[in-house]
Amino acid sequence: VRAEVHKVVHPATGRELGFGQIAEAARGLDVPGRHALVLKSDSELRFIGKESGLINGKLKSAHPKAIDGEDIVTGKAIFGADIDLDNTLYAVIARPPVYGAKVKNVDDSEALKVAGVKKVIRIKGASQPAAFNPLGGVAVVASNTWAAMEGRRALKIEWDNGPAGNNADYTSDAYRESLEKAAQSPGKVIRQSGDVETALKNAEKRVSATYYMPHMAQATMEPPVAVVMIKNGKAEAWAPVQHPRAAREGLAGMLEMDLDNVTLHQTLLGGGFGRKSKPDFVMEAALVAKEFEGQPIKLQWSREDDIHHAYFHAVSVDHLEAGLDAAGKTTSWRHRTLSPSIASLFMPDPKHKGEFELGMGFNTMPFDIPAIRLENPPAPAHVRIGWFRSVYNLPHAWAIQSFAHEMAVAAGKDHRDYVLDLLGPAREIHNLTVGDGWNYGEDPDLHPIDIGRMRRVIERATAEAGWGRKTEKGRGLGLAFHHSFVSYTAVVFDVEVDDKGKLTIHRADIAFDCGPQANPERIRSQMEGSCVMGIGIALQSEVTFKDGVAQQDNFDSYLVPRMPDAPKIVRVHLIDNPNDAMGGVGEPGLPPVAPALCNAIYAATGKRIRRLPVGNQLS
């Protein structure tokens, strides 16, 4: 027999069965070993590995279009905010301005006078750690969203922000200074080989630098929104969630229902980046819906809600020191990394990164250096810390790739040649990650770091970018690379900075190896999207806090990249590697973007960027 489109065919007799008809029988069979399976040859594949369109200036063969592409571009696609059921009421929530705060008193008299407002409800929030539970606050329910928002503006709320010295005192500048000070002292030892202290003491030249990355919000184009109806002991929800199982389980637990009595309809996301894997907004809608049996409640977040009450990407400080010998070769490396942990959502704040976070580019640092010491001093959490696209790979790559460039400059060496020497010869590195169930599948025995593959993406990206060519004044090339989610990425930027500090990104060359390529066209899209998002992270995006309150409100203050910020040309160079493990695609393109861009800025101007976002540091 052979598999065809949705069916299994017996060529000798012409008999056939649909996949659905044999699924029940197939599920009871033992799974054959991978080497017992005879897979289709490449020539027999109709979809896998095929792509279409103009790829780096060349027209490729046709590939079936995305199944929902036409609906998205013609406005027919259904996103969360598009759900509009009969008899719906609309709700917004005034949430605590400080993480962990609670409502002390509320005067809703003026809110209830607003035309269309039906009811004001106090929402109980979870105490810290909050995980995916609602923050709490006061909900205003009305006949339309505008009336609900106007009612919320009319509320007079007195908040209990908690004891002094806690989250209500959280201010970004002071916190950054505290982390930078802590980075000067030893921390919890994560990895050690050789005698770093002696090697640093005996070094011909020492290099040190401290790097900072701020809080960021996912800022998805569609803010969180959910519709929930509770009727006859059952709940039905419509929402743009990345993790529908977590949403159903959260609703069932909060409503004290069996899971079978909770139905979730998943709409298109309108952007996710990790934010919509947390179903707090769906659970909020359910808390309001409990007060309106049999009536749908549509809970809408505003952009201001979204930025003020995100699951923020962790702020980070990384301090690095290295020793070089007389020939410029690296003899020692010390790296201290400080960030609040995502684990603070689920347990009392550990103040140290978890093994799953340290395994994202920190203790997996692949350089071949005789003496290495990696440390993790404490960093307490004062806001909700959540996963953000590529998670802790972002700050680790930002620091390590920037510092490697600083070392090359100190040694008087070409950056590409220097990092290839740091990586050493092609080989596999095992036992750098610690598997604890949170390591995103990067088992060091199953998926060791392959230095040969890392070298190839560096060599491909630099070759395609014309590395080593002479550039005019104010123009330069910058390189960075990273391994994450079992994939390998290298990025080279070609940038220009004029006398007034205006930055122009002429081109980005991205080399990428994720092993087997199921959909090359989608891989290219993810790399292009990572490039643009990474440029925003490098140049503009930042959430700051003063007295525990987020200071950014909307896209006028929380900046994301606009069209003029994008490179004039983005070229993606996929390395075909069908025999290795299949790696990730959506996240690995992001980590090397910011350091590659800042390394290019240095090459163009001689200005070293160690604090993100770049902002006005070029003027």
Secondary structure, 3 states (H helix, E strand, C coil): CEEECCEEEECCCCEEEEHHHHHHHHCCCCCCCHHHCCCCCHHHCCCCCCCCEEECCEEECCCCCCCCHHHHHHCCCCEHHHCCCCCCEEEEEECCCCCCCEEEEEECCCHHHCCCEEEEEEECCCCCCCCCCCCCEEEEEECCHHHHHHHHHHCEEEEECCCCCCHHHCCHHHHHHHHHHHCCCCCEEEEEECCHHHHHHCCCEEEEEEEEECEECCCCCCCCEEEEEEECCEEEEEECCCCHHHHHHHHHHHHCCCHHHEEEEECECCCCCCHHHCCHHHHHHHHHHCCCCCCCEEEECCHHHHHHCCCEECCEEEEEEEEECCCCCEEEEEEEEECCCHHHHCCCCCCCCCHHHHCCCCCCCCCCCCEEEEEECCCCCCCCECCCCCCCHHHHHHHHHHHHHHHHHHHCCCHHHHHHHHHCCCCEECCCCCCCCCCCCCCCCCCCEEHHHHHHHHHHHHHHHCCCCCCCCCEEEEEEEEEECCEEEEEEEEEEECCCCCEEEEEEEEEEECCCCCCHHHHHHHHHHHHHHHHHHHHCCCECEECCEECCCCCCCCCCCCHHHCCCEEEEEECCCCCCCCCCCCCCCCCCHHHHHHHHHHHHHCCCCCECCCCCCCC
